[in-house]
Amino acid sequence: MVKNLKPLTIALAGNPNSGKTSLFNAIAGTNLKVGNWPGVTVERYEGYVNYKGYRIKLVDLPGTYSLNAYSPEETVARDFIAGKKADIVINVVDGSNLERNLYLTHQLMELEPEMVIALNMYDEVIKNGITIDFKYLQKLLGCHIVPVSAVTKKGIDSLLDHVVRVYEKKIPIAKNKIFYSEEVEESLAKLKALIETDTALTLAYGARWLAVKLFENDEAVYRMLKEKPVWVRLEGSLGLILAELESKIQGKIPEKILEDRYAFVRGAVKETVKAPNEGRETLTDKIDSVLIGKYLGLPIFLLIMWLIFQMTFVLGKIPMGWIASLFNYAGLKASIFLPEGNIRSIVVDGVIAGVGGVVVFIPNIMLLFLGLSFLEATGYMARAAFVVDKVFHKMGLHGKSFIPMVTGFGCSVPAFMACRTLKNRSDRLATMMVIPFMSCGAKLPVYVLLIGAFFPEKAAGNILFGVYLFGILVAVLSAKLFKSTIFKGQSEPFVMELPVYRMPSFKSVLMQMWLKAWMYIKKAGTTILAASLIIWFAANYPQNRELENGLNAKIAALSAGLGPQEKIVIVQNIKNEYAARHLEYSFAGRIGKAIEPVLKPLGFDWRIGTALLSGLAAKEIVVSTMGTIYSMGAIGHETGGLAAQLRNDKAYNPAVALALIVFVLLYVPCLAATAVFHKEAGELKMTLFYIAYAMGTAWVMAFVVYRAALLFVR
């Protein structure tokens, strides 16, 4: 890192599908950092680049269509900009669809940040013959516009150069070109004058923006202002100002604000943008006629998802083998070099067996996210919501429910929070109740392990696809049940604007895949490592001295007079027998034995019960727990890995494997997700009902699958 560089913070804001993240990746390259925003589970991406004497910190704000703070993404983006945490805001807009993008631009301008507009996908603008009067549009918006292309990287240097010059005040930037109707502006002026009596508040947020938010009945702004001294002045006059304005416009103020915003945007686009193909059928229209057509839409969607799951299993098998061999080698070497005792057992049976059992599935995780990231970047994932909308409405769900449900394929936590976009409470609760049945990425290692252990390789991809479909089927049937009983109510119509199809940047898609995988790896190095050590302790303690003395006596009696090779075999067999008996005596064994009667009808023994119980913390821990338990007594890892150990265990068969897959698919996700559900639902009784329904459904479905599968297992 070059010394003496001046710091500069840039925030990138824009609509979903505007190419914002692709532009972020194009500027930052691989110098990225990923985490979560404080207090929420929305992912936070930061990147760094050195440019013209500055150490530029890039913050990729969550993609959002507005700044009304109805969702965590909107709240994060708004708070960051309103709190003036960025020196410059780059507003990324899709040049091929300006009208949709400029609504967010309008709201950003109200915050009065130092802003530069990056008119992205300019190569498509030129290709489609669209002409934009940049000078006049800049004059209307009051901020500079730089054409760029995140895919071809054209205009990147020009954009950064423009940002630096704006920051250094070397080029003028006119602000606040936003105007509402005359009646609204008069009332805003009165309210703004009252707010400006609080100088600190005005400097922090801007009096005009706060006045607009009060007109929009913004709950967060109302809560904040009620805690400020200025509220004493506002409280007496606000009601009169609002009443006077409503009488003038003869309607509701928030609707008038919305109407004026759209009028401004439509007018700006009409004055500055000329599209020669306006009204003609585009390539996107032609593709949509097939991909979201009445008859082919759903089969094509299922085919695409099937191909992704085939890719996940087939292509992931080779690197899985490499990683498994690496951990087997590490376990063998650790067994040789470490003296026999607790230290060796912690390293080999706890860390290597537990963490290694999860890390081996990273290729599958990466391939799954590669496929989903590609679909999202091309614009197809938004169309999938339309494909399933008709089916969802028959089941009583809102069409928008598809978005949080698809998010559930990645993680249930953001999926629950995405339900905030559903304004109808019955729709929101019904969707939240079925999200656990959408198979999150943390469950994938369990499926891959069991499918690989008990089913032919040729059928693996089909079985994996069937598991995900089964979860969706249980989800929609459950939704139908809920909407017909406890969550009755008419769903709202589904409206969603579709982006044009485009070939995504290969680098951007790979970057998204890697960031997801890196979060998984960090989880393996922290949460899963800690859980593996806890499971190791629970599986090793309390010590049974009587059993150990019996072990030593048996070894002495049976190995007397034997040759070296025969003695090794006898001793190891006795140690394996001891390990199995000691496991049953341990804390883990006792807990597993306690819940075994409940799980016995499903074909599960106490070992699976222990793994499922630990899986409440995180689903990957199901695999690490089984890896830790099964590694007890093995010589290094010469048994061929966890899959081979399960396959060779007479207590298990394909019927048990299918039942276990179904149970993991349907029972409650991790504790973090359950906590978020409780926060979003807002009622303890609803959270308890959610836990009971998920656990009950998992048990019943696993029982049915197990009993049915036994008919075909000899």
Secondary structure, 3 states (H helix, E strand, C coil): CCCCCEEEEEEEEECCCCCHHHHHHHHHCCCEEEEECCCCCCEEEEEEEEECCEEEEEEECCCCCCCCCCCHHHHHHHHHHHCCCCCEEEEEEEHHHHHHHHHHHHHHHHCCCCEEEEEECHHHHHHCCCEECHHHHHHHHCCEEEECECCCCECHHHHHHHHHHHHCCCCCCCCCCCCCCHHHHHHHHHHHHHHCCCHHHHHHHCHHHHHHHHHCCCHHHHHHHHCCCCHHHHHHHHHHHHHHHHHHHCCCHHHHHHHHHHHHHHHHHHHHEECCCCCCCCHHHHHHHHHCCCCCHHHHHHHHHHHHHHHHHHCCHHHHHHHHHHHHHHHHHHHHHCCCCHHHHHHHHHHHHHHHHHHCCHHHHHHHHHHHHHHHHHCHHHHHHHHHHHHHHHCCCCHHHHHHHHHCCCCHHHHHHHHHHCCCHHHHHHHHHHHHHCCCHHHHHHHHHHHHHHCCHHHHHHHHHHHHHHHHHHHHHHHHHHHHCCCCCCCCCCCCCCCCCCCCCHHHHHHHHHHHHHHHHHHHHCHHHHHHHHHHHHHHCCCCHHHHHHHHHHHHHHHCCCCHHHHHHHHHHHHHHHHHHHHHHCHHHHHHHHHHHHHHHHCCCHHHHHHHHHCCCCCHHHHHHHHHHHHCCCCCCCCCCHHHHHHHCCCCCHHHHHHHHHHHHHCCCCHHHHHHHHHHHCCHHHHHHHHHHHHHHHHHHHHHHHHHHHCCCC
